[in-house]
Amino acid sequence: MATENPQRAYRAPCPGCGAPVEFRSAQSTHAVCGFCKSTVVRSGDKLARLGKMAELFDDHSPLQLMASGTWNKKSFTLIGRLQYKYGEGTWTEWYAILPDGSNAFLSEDNGAYVFSVPQAIQRSMPDASAFRVGGTTALNGKSFSVASNNMVSLLSAQGELPHLPALGTPFAMVELRSADGEVLSIDYGSQPPQLAVGRSVQLEDLKLSGLKDESAKDEKGRQFACPNCGAQIEVTLAQSKSITCRSCSSLIDLSQGIGGELKHAMQDEPVQPLIPLGTIGQLQGAQWQVVGFQHRMGTDPSDPDEHFGWDEYLLYNQKRGFIFLVDSVDGWSVVKPTTGAPVMAESGQSATYLGTKYQLKETYTAETNYVAGEFYWQVTRGQKTSNRDFTGGNNLLSLEQTPNEVTWSSGSKIASEEVAKAFKLDDKKDLLKRGDAKSISGMGCGTIIIILLVILLFLGLISRCSSCDPNVENCSSSSSSRSSGGSFGGSSSGGGHK
C-alpha cells in the first residue's frame, strides 16, 4: 500500500471570497489570498480571516512566486514574500520551501542576496536592546559582530508564510555577522524570536527559473514626473530606492514605491562626474554600467578645519550586483560591501579579514554632499557616517558606522590607466590620473628620484590649493599633506538586509 506524501499541498477556500488558498509547506501558518488580498491563518484544516493585506509596492524584482532554483545541491521554490519598512527605506524577503518540507529565506542584502535557513535557539534570547551595534556577541558557540539593530514593520506580504507580524506594527530586527561570512538575523516579530543563518549568494549561482519574463515586463509605472520640476524620470534598476532628476538635480526617495507622494530634496551646485552616468566598462572580467554617483566630504576629528572630498561611482552588473569605483586624491580603488564582519583589534589600530591583517590608516567623519543617478539604498544629502580606513598592501578595508548599523567594505587599488582603459576614456587620461596603485619595489634609482621630485613639487603646490572646494572636488582644504584623500568605502547604507 502506497504511503501518503506528507508534503502534499493543503487547499481550502478563502474565508473572504471563496477562492482557493493553497499551503505548500506544512510549516506555513499564514497566507495572503491572491484574489481578495485577505490575510488568513491556518488552524488544523480550517482557515480564518484576519483582515486585508496592504498592496505590494512594485519593486520590479525579477523574482516572483513559484520561481525555483538550486541552493547547496537542493532545489527550492519561492512560495511567499515579505516587504519590510525601516527608517532608511524598505527591503524584501522571499520565503522558500525545500524538497524535504523545510524552509529557507532569500533576502536582499546591500545590493546582493543572502540565502538563509532557520536556526535553532540553544538559549533564551535577550532583549534586542542588549545588542549594541559594533559590539560582539556569541550565539551557539560562535562569535558574531552586531551589524545592525533597527525597528522595522511589515509593509506588505504575498503567498504563504511561516509567521506574519502585525501589519504596520514596529518590532526589532537584529543582524549579526561572523568573520567567516555568516549572516545571522534575529526577528523579534514573534515570540520567541526567530533566528535564521545564511551566506551571500549571487542569483546566477542559484540557477533560477520561472523568473519574470523580461521581454514582457510592464514598464508602466517605471516612468513618472519629477515632483519638483515635472520632467519625465525613468527608473531603470529594479533595486533602486533613490534617484535624481536629470533636469533639476532633485534627489527623490523611491523606497515607498512609485505612485504616491514622492519625497524629494533640491540639490544646489551640481557636481559633474568624470565618468558619465550610463557609461559601460570592463572590470574584473565583467561588464559594468555606471548607475550612480555621489560626492562625499570627510572631516578629521582631530583637525575640524581640515576637509577633503572624494567621489564614488556605483557600478551595476545584472548577474553580479553592485560594486563601487572610488576616486580619491591618492588613487582609484574598487570595493564592495562584505558579507562577513572583519575582526578589529581592541586598540582599533588593525583589523583582520579572511586571514589578511590590515593596519589603520585614518579615522574621519564622512558626509554625502551631492548625488546623481540611481541607488539601491535610500541615499539622502547630508548623510553622515563614522569611518575607519585600513590598508594591507594594495588591499583596502573600510568601516562605516551609524547609530543603528555597521558596514564593512573591502577591495583593492586600481591604476588610473586601468580606469581609463576600462571605460574607454582615453581623452580623459590626464584628468583621471591619481596616486599610482603600483608598488615601487623593483624600480630603478632614476625612476625613484623622479617620483620623489614629483612628490616634492606636489607638496609645494598643495599650499596653493586654497581655491579648491572639497564640497565639489577631490581635494583637501588644509595646507598640510594628507596620507589619504578620501574613503576606501562604498555604500553608507549599513549592513541590514535591504
N, C-alpha and C positions, 0 to 999 in steps of 0.2 A: 504494500500500500504506500503510495507516494505521500511524503510528508509535506505539510503546508509550508510555503515560503514565509518565514517570519517577517521578511522585509517587504511584503506586498503593500501597495498603497491603500490607504483608507480614504473613502469618499463619502461625503454626506451633503445634503442640501444646505445652502446658506440660510441661516435664520432670518436674514434680512430680505432676500429676494428670491430664494429658492434655487439659484444657480448652483451647480456642483462645486464644492470646495474639496480639494484633494490634499491629503497629507502623505507625502512620500517617505518621511522619516518618522520612526516610532518615537523619537525624542522631541519632535515638534509639538509644542503646546498651543501655539497661536498661528493664525493665518489671516491674510487680508484677501477678501473676496475680489476677484478680478473684474467683477461686473458692477457691483454696487459700492465697493470700497469699504464694506463693513469689516470691522475687526472682530474676529471670532476666536473663542477659546475652546479647546477640546478637553472634555472630561469623559474619559471612557469612550463610549460610542456616541456621545451627544455633543452637539455644538451649541454654544451660547453666544449671543451677540453682545459685544461690549460697547460698541459705538462705531463711529465712522472715521476712517483714517484720512489724514490730510493728503492732498495730491502730492505726488513726487514732483520735484523740480527736475527738468530735463538737463542732466549734466552731459548728455551726448557721449556717454561712455560706450565703447564698442561691446562691453559686456551686457548680457541680458539673461533673464531667467531661462533655464534649461540649456544654457551653454555648457559644454562639457570639455574636460581636458584630462591631463595626466600629471600627477604630482607624486614624487617618491615611488615611482613604478605602480601607482594606484590610480585608477580612474576616479573622477569626481564629476558631479553635476551641480550647477548653481540652482538652488531652489528658493532662496529668499534674499531680500535686500533691505538694508537699514541705512537711512540717511540721518546723520547726526549734525548738530549745530553746536558751536562753542564760540568763545569770544573773538577768535581770529578768522572765523569762516565756517566751512562745512567739510564733511568727508563721508565716504560711503564704505560700508562693509557688505560683502556678499556671503551668504550662508550656503555651505556646500554639504552634500551627502556623499559618503564613500561607499564602496560595494558591500562592506560588512555592516552598514547601517550607522556607522559612527559619523560624526560631524566635523566640519572644519570651517575656517573663515578665510576669505581673500579680501584683504583690506588695503586701502590707499595708504601710502607711506612716503611723504616727501617726494612726490612725483614718480614714485615707483610703487611696488606692491609687496606685501608680506602675506605668506600663506601660513596659517597657524591652526593648531588643534587645541581642544580643551585640555587643561592641566589640572590634575587632582590637587587639592589643598591638604597638606600634611599637618597644618596647624591653623588655628583660628587667625583670620586676617585682622590686623589693626585697622583703626580708622584711617581714612585717606589722608587726613592731616598729619599723620605720622611720617609720611613720605616727603622728605624735603628735596626739592629739585636741586640736582647737583650732588646730592649725597649718595651714599652707598647703603645697600641692604643685602641680606641673604635670604633666599627662598629655596626650599627643598635642597639645602646644602650647597647652593650655587650663589656666587656673588654677582650683584647687579648694580648698575648706576641708575638713579632716578632721572629719567629723561624728560618727563612731563607730568603735571598734575593739574588737570583742568576740570571745571564744571561744564558738563555737556547736557544736551537734551535731545530727545528723539524728535526729528523733524518730520519724517515720514517712513513708511515701510511698505514692502511688497512681498507677496508669496508667503511661504511658511517659515516659522521661526522658532528657535528653542525657548526664547523668552522675549517679552515685549515690555520695555519700560513705559510708564505712563506718558502719553504724548505731551510734549512741552514742559515736562517736569524736570528740573535740573537734578543731576546726580554727578558724583565724582568719577573720573576715569583716570587711572594712573598708568603710566607706561615705564617699564624698566628695560634696560639694555645691558647685555653682557659683553665682555671683552672679545668673545669668540663669535659675535654676530647674532646672538639670540635676542628676540624681542618678546617680552612678557607683558601682557596687558591685564589690568585688574579692573573689572567692570563692577562698579558699585550700584548699578541699576537694578540689582536684585539681591536678595539676602538668602544665603551667604553670598558674598561677592564671587563673581565668576572669573576664572583665570584662563588665559589662552597663551600658548607659547609658539613662536614661529620664527621663520627666517625670510630674508629678502628673496624675491623671485622676479624673473622677467617674464612677461606674458608670452613671449615667443618660446620660452622653455617649457611652458605648460601645454603646448600643442593643442591649443583651444580650437574647438569647432562650434558651430551654432552661434557665432557672433553676429551682430547686426550687419546686414548687407550694406557695405559702404556705397555700392552703386545706387542703392535705393534709399539712402539716408535722406530724411526730410530735412532740408536746410531752412525751413520756415522757422523763425524764431532765433536763428543764428545771426540775424541782422536786426539792428534796432537804431533808433535815432538817439544821438548824444543828448543827455538830459540838460546839457549846458548850451550847446550851440545848434543842435538839431541835425548835425551832419550824420550821414549814414555810417554805422560802425559794423564791421563783420568780425565775428568771433570764429577763429579757425581751429582752435585746440579744444578737445573735449574736457581737459582738466583745468581750463582757465578759471581762476577765481577773481582776477583783476585784469583790466585792460585800459589803455589810454586812447583818447580820441586824437587822431592824426591831424585834425583841423585846429582844435583849440588846446590840445595837450591836457585836457581834464583827465584825472585818474578816476576810474569808475569801478565800483565794487560789484562783482558778479556772483558773490558767494551765495546769494539767495535765489539765484536763477534770473532769467530774463522774463520780463512781462510785468513785474510790479514796479514800485517806485525805486529807481536806481540811485544809490548814494554816489555822489561824485565830489571831487575836490579840484579846484583850479591849481595849475602849476605855472609859475612865472619863470622867466629866464630859461627857456628850453636849452638842454644840452644836446649837442649833435654827436651821436656815436660815430667812431671812426669806421666801424663795420656796420653798414646799414641793416636795419631790420629786414628780414626776409632773405638775407644772403645765405647761400648754401656752401658749406665747406666740408673737407675730408679730414677727419681727425680720428686717431685711434682705430683705424681700419673701418670706419663707418661714416656715413653722410649725415651731417648735422645742419639744422636750419636755425638761424638767429631769430628767436621769437620774442625775446625780452631784453631790456637794457635798464640798468639803474646806476646812478652815480651816488656814491656814498662818501661821507666825510668822517674822519677819525680825529679824536682828541686824546692826547696823552694826559692821564690823570695827574702825573707829576709836574706837568707843564701846561696849564689850561690855555696859555697863549699860543700853543702850537697846534695847528690844524693841518691835516693832509687829506687829499682826495684820491679816489680810485674808481674805476669802472668795472661793472660785472655784466657780462653778456650771458643770457640764459639760452642754452642750445638744446634743441629737441630732435630726437630720433624716434620714430614710431615704435620700434621694437626695443630700444634700449632706455627710453625715457629721457631724463634731463641731466645735463652736466652744466658746469659754469666755466666760462673763459674769463679769467680775471686779469685786468690791465692795471698795474700799479707802477710807480716811478722806477722801482728796482727790477721790474721784469713782468713777463706774462706767465700765467700758470693755468692748468686745467684741474678742476676739483669737482667733487660731488659729495653730497651728504653720506656719511657712513651709516650702515645698519647697526653695527656693534658700537660699543662705548669704549674708547681708549681709556687706559688707566693712568690717571695723573698722580704724580708723586705728592706726598703730603706737603712738601715745600712749595709745590706749584711750579718748580723750575724745570720739570721734564714730564713727558708723557710717553707711554708705550702702547703701540697698536700693532697687532698681528706680528709680534716678535721684533718690531723695529722701535728703537728708542729715539725720541725727538727731544731737543733742547728748547726751552722757552726763548723766544726771540723778543717779544714785546707784548705789553698789555695796554689796551686802549678801549675807548668807548666809540662805537660806530653809529652813524645816523644816516638814514636814506634821505637824500636831498632832491632827487629827480628820478622819475621812472618813465619808460616808454615801452609799448608792446603788451604782451600777454604774460601772465604769471600763474603758476599752479597753486599759489597761496595768496591770501588776501594781503597784498602789499599796500602800505599807506606812506605818504610822505611824512617824514618826521619819526618813523620807527627807529627805536634805539635798542642796541644790544651791547652787552659787555663782552669784549673779545680777548682771546689769548691766541697768539700765533706761535707755532713750534716748527723747528726745521730739523731735518735729518738728511744731510747732503742735498740732493736735488728734490727730495721728497718733503712734502708740506703737510701740516696738520693744524686745523683751526677749530677753536671752541667759540661758539656764540651762545650767550645766555640771556634770557629774560626772566622775570619773576616766576613764570609758570613753565618754562621749557628750556631744554639744553639741546643744541645741535652741534655735532662734530662733523667736520668735512675733511677729506684727505685728497691728496693729488700730488702733482709734480710740476716743476718749472718747464717752460717751453720757450725756445728761442723765438725772437721776433720774426726771423726769416721763415720759420715754420708756419707762423700765423699768416704771414703774407702769402705763402705758397698754398696753404690750406684753403683760404678764401679768395684766391686769385686776385690779390690786391697789390700787384707789382707797382702800380702807380702811387701806392701809399707806403712803400717800404720805409722811407725816411721818417714818416710820421709814426710808424709802428715801432721804431727802434726803442728799446729799453735796455735795462741791465741784461747782460748775456747769461743764458742758463748754462753755458758750458763751463767745465772745470778748467782751471789754469794749469793743472798738472800736465807736464809733458811739453809745455810751451818753451820756446827759446827765450834767452835773456833779452834779446832785442824786442820781442813781442811784449814781454812783461814790462819793460821800460816804457814802451809806447802806451800801454794800458795805464801805468802809473801817471804818466804825463796827462793823459786824458782825464783821469780822476782828479788830479790837481787843478786842471783847467775848469772842470765841473764845479769843484768846491769854490773856486774863485768867482764863478758866475752865479752860484746859487744865492749869494748875498744880494744879487740884483733882481731877485725873483719877487720883490715886494708887490709887483703888479699882478702876480699870479693869484687867482681866487680859487682856493681848494673846494669851494662850493660847486664849481663847474669844471675844474681842471684837475689833472692828476699831478698835484704838487703839494709842497709844504709851505705854510705861511710863516714858518720860523726861518731865521737866517742860519741856524745850525744845521749840520748834516744829520740825516736820519739813516738808520740801518734798514728801514723799510718805508715804502711809500704807500702802503695800503694793506688791506686784508688779504689773507690767503683764502678766506672763507667763501661760501656760496650762499645758500638761502638763509635768510633770517627768519624763516617760518617756524622754526622749532622742530622738535623731534616727534611729534604725535602722528597718528595715522590720519593723514589728510591729503 
